[in-house]
Amino acid sequence: MYAVVKLAGFQYKVEKQQQIRVPRLDIPIGERISIPEVLLVSDNEKKVVGSPTVPNATVEAKVLSHGKGEKITVFKMKRRKNYRRKKGHRQHYTEILIEDIHLGEN
């Protein structure tokens, strides 16, 4: 069973017991969250597609950790103009564990 959820402005395909990294959420470590914006739920025999979301469907998750991603170097240059700028950036993330997918029955 899998679901497509919308979380922090992005869409993720999630399954039970899957760990995913999402942009930083202001939720303490160890707390459980419920994701109500479920766009699609698929069992092995049927798929339910929402318009825009599947009614009464939720995905339960647990916050495992917060952290920073790998460093990304941003380099700008204009040739023959002596213009060079170098910056680094590390994106903050939250790692969550998908615990359960509930398909709300109508």
Protein Blocks (a to p, Z undefined) as FASTA:
>chain_A
ZZdddeehiacdddehiacddddddddehiacddfbdfbdcdfkbccdddfbcehiacdd
ddfbdcdddddddddddehklpacdddddddddddddfbdcdddZZ
